Amino acid sequence: MLVIISAINHSNGESLFFRIILFIYFAPTIIAFFRSPIIKFKFFSVLFINLFFGWTLYGWWLAFAKAFSSREIINLKQKSQDLLTLDKYDQLNKLDNLRSKGIINEEEFEVEKNKILNL
């Protein structure tokens, strides 16, 4: 897309019009690229729909809706919160093992436990 835009002569007014039309046409793809950089499948599916079916009004709106769908992002956030919860329990378990082995005393255990639980 950038090659097409840069190949156009910049001196006439048609170039600006063509750039605006291309930007509007590929707006769903650009939105999908910036909204989900981790989920490349979503970006490529929006690009595919936008490229081949975007010339129809329904295809463009479908690509636009898919670009703004955030189901995958919510699932990723939920998984990271679950991992954080498991990580807290792992840290508490390790801290308890250190206390039971006598490496740290009861006061140090309570201080570190409060740090972990207040995160």
SVG drawing of the C-alpha trace seen along z (x, -y; Angstrom):
<svg xmlns="http://www.w3.org/2000/svg" viewBox="-24 -20 43 47">
<polyline fill="none" stroke="black" stroke-width="0.4" points="0.0,0.0 2.8,-2.4 4.5,-1.6 1.4,-2.6 1.1,-5.8 4.8,-6.8 4.7,-6.0 2.0,-8.6 3.2,-12.1 2.9,-14.4 2.4,-17.6 -1.2,-17.2 -4.4,-17.2 -5.4,-13.7 -2.7,-12.3 -4.2,-13.6 -7.7,-12.4 -6.3,-8.9 -4.5,-8.7 -7.6,-9.7 -9.6,-7.1 -7.0,-4.4 -6.9,-5.4 -10.6,-5.1 -10.7,-1.8 -8.0,-0.2 -9.1,-1.9 -10.3,1.5 -7.0,3.1 -5.1,0.2 -7.3,0.3 -6.8,4.1 -3.1,3.7 -2.9,1.2 -5.5,2.8 -4.1,6.3 -0.4,6.5 -0.1,9.7 -2.9,11.5 -1.7,11.7 -4.5,14.0 -7.0,11.3 -5.0,8.8 -4.6,11.1 -8.3,12.0 -9.3,8.3 -6.8,7.7 -8.2,10.5 -11.8,9.4 -10.9,5.8 -8.7,6.5 -11.1,8.9 -14.5,7.9 -14.0,4.3 -15.2,2.9 -18.7,4.0 -20.3,2.0 -21.1,5.2 -17.5,6.4 -16.1,3.1 -18.4,3.0 -17.6,6.7 -13.9,5.9 -14.6,2.8 -16.6,4.8 -14.0,7.5 -11.2,4.9 -13.0,3.6 -14.0,6.9 -12.0,7.5 -13.0,11.0 -9.4,12.2 -7.9,9.3 -10.3,10.0 -9.2,13.7 -5.6,12.7 -6.2,10.3 -8.1,13.0 -5.3,15.5 -2.7,13.0 -4.8,12.3 -5.1,16.1 -1.3,16.4 -0.8,13.6 -3.0,15.3 -1.1,18.6 2.2,16.7 1.1,15.2 0.3,18.7 3.6,20.0 5.5,17.2 3.7,17.8 4.4,21.5 8.1,20.8 8.1,18.3 6.5,20.9 9.2,23.4 11.9,20.9 10.3,20.3 9.9,24.0 13.6,24.6 14.6,21.9 16.1,19.6 13.8,16.7 12.1,16.1 8.4,15.4 8.7,11.7 10.4,11.7 7.8,14.2 4.9,11.9 6.6,8.8 7.2,10.6 3.7,12.2 2.1,8.8 4.1,7.5 3.0,10.4 -0.7,10.1 -0.8,6.3 0.4,6.4"/>
</svg>
